[in-house]
């Protein structure tokens, strides 16, 4: 914000020119990194929670922003829906980074990561369909379903079709000096192939990373031996850190302090999205999730790269109220990040019920939650030496 709109060192016009390139790079690296750090078994266990949470949260967010834009700003319904679509999903780039460094259960970590990946894909696909609908004044619901289906199919086929054989190829490249860069090269090729076939590339990168990140488990299923490839490779860690760090600088460069009503709209709409998220979390998550897991899920509403990138397209297409999109979406991004940061800060005071597994409450053989058993006071006997130290 300081080097952009405040001091004017970097102009917004320059930033907009590099949006397609940086967004592609960030999406490739972050989704691949997310896949590397996801546990396939935990993801399968919580997939139904992630899908329900993603769909309900996305729909609620779109409805809230659409109503606010139509009745508050006086926009047409289709334009209002487009705005809601762009900011409807949480940012996978931010979520992946937060859940890795926060002490929640592996199940919740997998669920939130998978959910953010789903909503990113939904936002990108639906937004481009709405761009065309506004330009042609026609909206085809059947086309929407076909596009989403094709994107999921392409992502799975490319990610699995290349990811599984590449696990075997890495056995021959285990000691190669530039094996990571070769893997990264394959990832870039996959990403742009997915784009050619009508998929954003996000799902392809995620699935490809998921295959490599779970190679030890998959190798036992596929009956072949694989060497261990560290997910925290120094080159990969540094590259991921660089992309994540520059992402927030990039978002700040989009800041535009225009009409006051857009600032109020962004702040109020985001607060309403948070209230909707709390309601969705209460409906979606069962008692098997601890209070810590539920609290973290409630506040995980950060909007980010996908919304920032999509906000520039109305200007490119010359849509009505085009300049308003970037202003509104910037304040929605900033407010959502602030709410998430404050919420996670408060969540740190909630202790996980299990020191090993994190917040996810597992069922004991007698059918009771472990937290119920842990509530009973325990008598601990101290040795004489321990008593003397006390």
N, C-alpha and C positions, 0 to 999 in steps of 0.2 A: 504494500500500500504506500509506503514512504517513498520508494524509488520510482513508483508509477504515478498515480494521480496526485500525490502530495507535492513532490519535488519536480515531477515532470521529466526525470532523467530518461525514462523509457516510455514512449508513447503507446497508447492502446492499439493504434493501427499496426505497429510493428509486431505486437503480441499476437494479434489476430492472424497475421501471415504465417506464424510458426505453429499455430494451434493444431493443424492436422498432423504435423510431424511429431510434435511432443506428445500429443494425445495417443498416437499409435505406439510410440516408444514406451510411454508410461503404462499403457494397458497391457502390452506384451510382457514387460518385466514383472509388474505387480501381480498379474493373474498367474503367471508361471511360478512366481515365488509363493503365492498362496496355495497353488496345487502341491508344490514340494512339501509344504508344511502342514498339509491336511492329512489326517489319518483316515484312510479309506473305510476301515471298519466302523469307526465312529460316525463318519459321514453317512454311511448306509443306515446306521441305527437311528439317526436323527433327520434323515432326508424328508420324511413326511412332515415333521415339525417345521423344517426350513421352507418347504413348498407352501404349506398353509400360511406360515408367517409372512412369507414374501408376497403372496397373492393378496392376502387381507390388508397388509400394511400398504402395499402399492395402490390398491383400489381406494382405501380410505384416504390416503394422501392426495390422490388425483381428484377425488370428489370434493375434498375440503378446499383445495386451491382453485378448482373450477368454479365452485359456488362463490368464493371470495372474489375471484376475478370478474365473474359475470355481474354480480350484484354490487360489488364494491367499486370496481373500475369501469363498469359499463361495457365490457368487451363482449363480442359475439361468443356464442357457445363453443364453436369449434376452436377459436383462438384461446379461450379459457381452458378447454380440455388439453390443448397443446402445452400450455404453461404448466398445468398439473402433471402432464405426462413427463415433462423434462425433469421436474424436481420430485417425482413420485418415489424414486428409489434411493436407498442409502448407497454411499460410495464404497465400492469394493476396495479401492486403494486405501482409504482411511480405515475401514473396518478390519482389513487383513492386518494392518500394522498395529491397531489397538488390541485386538484379541490375542495377538502373539505375546504381548507384554503385560497382559492383565491376568490375574490369577482366577480364571474361571475354569470349569471342567472342560476336558477335551471334547465332550459331546456338545456343550454350548459353543465352544470355539468353532467346531466344525459346522454347527447349525448356522451361526451368524455369518460365517464366511460364505457358505453356500447360498444363504439367503441374499446377501449383498450381490453376489455374482448373478443370481437370477434377476434381481430387480434392475441391475445395470443393463442386462441384455434386453429386458422388457422395455426399458426407457428408450434405448437406442432404436429398437425395431419399430415400436409404436410411434415414436416421434417422427421418423422419416416417412411413415405412411400418412401421418397427419400433415406433414409439410406438403405432400402431393395433394392431399384432400383439400387443403385450403387453397392451393393454387388452381385446382380444377373444379372446386366447389362440389366435389363428389367424395363420399366415404364408403368404402367397400369392406364390410365386416368379414366376408369370406376371404378376401385377400389378406386381412390381418392374421387370420388363423393359419392360412397356408404359409405366410412368411415366417411366423413363429415356429411352425412345425419344421420348415426347411432349415431354419437356423440351428435348431436343436439337433436335427439329423446330421447336418454337415459338421457341426462341432464335435459330436460324438464319433462319427466315422473317421474324421481326420485325426482327432486326438488319440483315439484307441488304435486306429490303423497304423499310425506312425509311432506312437508312444511305446507300444508293446515290442515291435521289432527293434526300436532304438535301445530298449533296455538290454537286448542281447548284443547289439553293436558295441555298447559301452564296455562289454567284457573284453573286447579286443583293444579298446582305447583306454583301459584303466590307467596305464602308466604314460600315456601320451601327454606331451607338454601342453598342448592347446586343446584338450578334449572338451573343456567347458565352452570355449569359444565356438567349437564345432557344433555343440549342442544348441548354443544360442543361435547359430546360423540356421539350423534346421527349424528352430522355433519361429524365426522371422519368416522363413519360406512358408511354413504352415499358416501363419497369421495372414499373410497376403493371399494365399490360396483360398482360405476361408472367406476373405473379403470378396474374392472373385465369384464365389459360389453363393453369395448373399448372406453370409454370417459375419457378425462384427469382428470375429477373431478372438473375442474374450473367452468364450466357452472352449474353443480349441486350445488356447494357451493354458487354461485351467486344467483341462483333461490331460493334456500332455505332461504338465507338471505333476499331476496326480499320479500318473503312471510311473514316473521316475522317482517320485517321493515315496511310493509304496512298493518299490521294486522287491524288497526282501519278502514281503507278504505275497506279492504276485508270483514271484519266482517259485515259491513252494506249490502254488496252485498250478502253474504252468510247467512244473517239473524241470526247470533248468537253473543252474547255479549262476549267481550274479555277484560281482564284487560290490562292496559298499561304496557309494558315491555320496559324499557328505553334502547335505543341503546347505550347510553354513560355510561352503567354500569361500575363501577370502575374496576372490574376484567377484563372486555372486553377491556376497554381503555388501561389499563396497558399492557395487553398481546399484543394488536395490536401495541402499541408503541414499545415494545421490539422487535417484529418481524421486523417492519419497520426499526428501528435503526440498528439492527444487519445485515440486508440485505445489507446495503451499506458497512459495514465492510467486509462482505462475498464477495462482488464483488471486493473490493480492494485486497483481498487475491489472486484473479485470475490474477492479473497483471503480465505480462511477457514481459520484455523489450528485445526482440530478434532482428530480422532483421529490419533495418531502413525502408525498403520498406513497411513493414506491418504497421508501424506507420503512414507513409504518406498515405497509402491506406485507413486506418481506418478514418483518419481525412478528407481526400478529399471526400470519399464516403459518410460520414455523412453530409457534407456540401451540396452535391448533393441531398441527401435525403431531407434535409431541403428545398431546392429550389423546389423540386417536391411537398413537402407538401404544400407550399405556393400556388402553381398552383392548386392543388386539392381543397384546401379550397376555393379559388375564384370560382371554378366551382360548388362545392357542396353546399355552404351556400348561402341562398337567402338574399334579402335586409332586411328581418325581423330580421336578426341577426345584432347586433350593431358592431361598430368598435372594441370595447373591446372584445366581444365574438370571432370575427374573428381573432384578433391578438393572443389571447390565444390559439385558435385552431391551428393557423399556427405554433406556436413554441412548441406545445405539441408532441414532437417526442422522448421522452426518451426511450431508450432500457434498459432492465434490467434482471430480474431473468430468464425469459424463455430463452432468448438468452444465458445467462451465463451457464445455465444448459445444453442446447442443444449443446453448444460448446464443452462439454466434451465427447460426444458420439462418434465423429469420432475417438478419441483415443481408446475408448473401442472397437469399431468395426474394428480398424486397417485400416481405409480408407486412400486413398492418401492425402498428405498434411495435415495430421491429426493435427500436432503440430501448423500449421499456423492458424487454426480456433480459438484457444483460444487467440492467440496474436492479431489477427485482430479484433475479436469480443470485446475484452476488450477495445480497443481504440475506437471502434464504440460506445460502451456503454458510456465511459467517455466523448467523444466529444458530443454525443447527450444530455447527462445530462447537460453539460456546456452550450450548445446552448439553451436548454430549460430554464435554470436558468437565463441566460442573457436576453432572450426574455421576460420572465415573469417579470423580474425587470423593463424592459422598459414599459411593458404593465400596470404596476401600475400607471403610469402617465396619463393613459387614464381614464377619469371619466365615470362611468356608466350613461346612460341617465335616469335611473329611480332609485331613492334611495332605493326603496322597493324591486323591482323585479330583480335588477342587470342589466346585459347588454342586455338581450333579449328585443327587441323592439316589443311591443304589438300594435295591430291595434285598433284604436279608432273607435267609431260607424260611424264616417264620412268617414272611409276608409283610413285615414292618419296615419302615424306613430306618436307615442307620441313624438319622438324626434323633428319632424317637428313643433309640437305645442309648445314644450318647447323652441324652438329657438327664439320665439317672446319675446321681453322684457316685463317684468311685473313691474307695479308700485305698490310699497308697502307703505302703510301709517303707520307712526309710531305714537305711543301715546306720550303724553307730558313727561311721566316718562322715556320712551325709549330714547327720544331726550335728556333729561337731562343726562342720563347715557353715551350717545355718546359724 
